[in-house]
Every structure is written in structure tokens, then in C-alpha cells.
């Protein structure tokens, strides 16, 4: 037998790691079906499990037949009502070597898993992998591509900026890293608002975040998106985050950004005194924080908050 024949016999097919994709959902079945199909259509040759968790709504039959080596499991959220509890219900049911999140109104583009699994196989010390995004608004809007410039992102960078390019629908991590080091999604955050940012901060404390510099997730912004104009929840959630991470005090830009968002929310609710107090505290940390000036503008009642939010969304950004 020749050396070449020996080599051919010795080489066995390498089994790719399995992936569990967690999709938390609530009363948006058609959008959900689109999200699930995008996961099942991945150009990844390892097993894929889709875990759909219905939160505060009754599970429904999706009518989707998964291809070989792919499966769908449907559950009801049995933890704290809200996105955080639903994702944690999914994590508990996840059987994959890797775990990822996908919002029920988003889509994974076909090469997402292939590129991210490879990125995590190369970066063994990484806590999490994220990708760029393609933001789609209403039917007439031009898609906006957002990709973070840095290939590796660390904790102090996330203190300075939320980096909206790192969308939760792009998160992928080893299940052992998630369960043993990062921990579950925080269910104490009011309304689950900003749980993705808190999760990123916690992950970055455990190890670097590797960023695949391509848009591999399509994010849909539309009127049915949750948290739109839920200003009281936003105020309580950001104040919770500031208390949990005193490290923001060493990042003037990050501290100013969060204080300004609280100011804007108070202004949108018509609480002018609170809005101006938080705007002043934001500008004291960083006079260049534009959101603080927008909050002061809204507090004058000359410009409605909804107008500024709409303009920001059209640009593919939030306030």
C-alpha cells in the first residue's frame, strides 16, 4: 500500500461543532418564520438546532420542515417574562457546542455561522464573536451597513461606546464559555432593555470579543419593534446599568452617553426638570455629547422626541 493510500485511509471526515440558535419571540409568527428559515439555510456543514422560545404568548406550529442534521425545538418561556428570561430558557435547552441569538424579526445571512465558528476556533481566548449588520427600514429605505472597525474589542472600548454594530442577533459563543464564565442573560434589568449591552460588557470582562468584519446579519427596524418609545423602561434600565458598572466613571465619554440617554427619555416623557438635570450631568462628563443637547432641545417642547428618533432611525442609528 502506498503512502498516499495510507494517508487517504487515515483521514476521517472532521465533524463540525454543533450550533444552537435561540430565537425568543412574542406574537410575530410571520417574522419568526423568516428568522427560522434564515438559520436553517446556513451554509454551514455542522448540526444546527433552532430553539424557539415563546414569551408571554402561546406557542404555535411553524409549519417548517428542517433539512437533515437540523432541528427545531419550540418552548414556552418558563422564567422571568421578557427577552432575558426567554433567552435563558433557550440557553437551558441548547444542546449545541456553540450558542447564538437571533431576534425574531432579524435574519442570519448564509455565511454567518461558517465565518463565526472559524473565528472562534482561531481565537481560543475569545469570549464571544460578533459580526457586522445590514439595517433595513421600511420598504423605501436604502439598507445601511454597519461594521465595527476593530477586529478585537475589549471591555474599555465598550465602556466608551455601545458599538451598535455589535447587534445581539450576531452573537455567537461556546456554550461552555457562556454557561461557566459569562453567565446567563441578566433578568433583573427593567423590561430587559439593554440586556444585550450588559451581556457584552460582562463577556468582554471574561475575554476579548472577536469581530467578523462583514455584515452577516440583516436587522429589520420597523414600527412593531419592541422598546420603541418605552421611555420609562429606558430610564430605569440605564440607571440600573450605571449602578451595576461603576467602571463607567473612568470613561467620561461612556458616562456622558448614558446620562444623556436618560436625559432624552425624561424629556420625551415631559419631565423637563429631570431631563435638564441629567443633561447637565452628561455635559459635565463630556461637553461634546450631542444627545445631551438633543435632550435639552426636546425639553423646550419645540421639537418632539419622536421626530428626532425617526431621523436617527433613518440613518441606521438610535438616540
Secondary structure, 3 states (H helix, E strand, C coil): CCHHHHHHHHCCCCCCCCEEEEEEECCCHHHHHHHHHHHHCCCCCCCEEEEEEECCCCCCCCCCCCCCCEEEEEEECCCCCCHHHHHHHHHHHCCCCEEEECCCCCEECCCHHHHHHHHHHHCCCCCEEEEEEEEECCCCCCCEEECCCCCEECHHHHHHCCCCCCCHHHCEEEHHHHHHHHCCCCCCCHHHCCHHHHHHHHHHHHCCEEEEEEEEEEEECCCCCCCCCCHHHHHHHHHHHHHHCHHHHHCHHHHHHHHHHHHHHHHHCCCHHHHHHHHHHHHHHCCCCHHHHHHHHHHCCCCCHHHHHHHHHHCCCCC
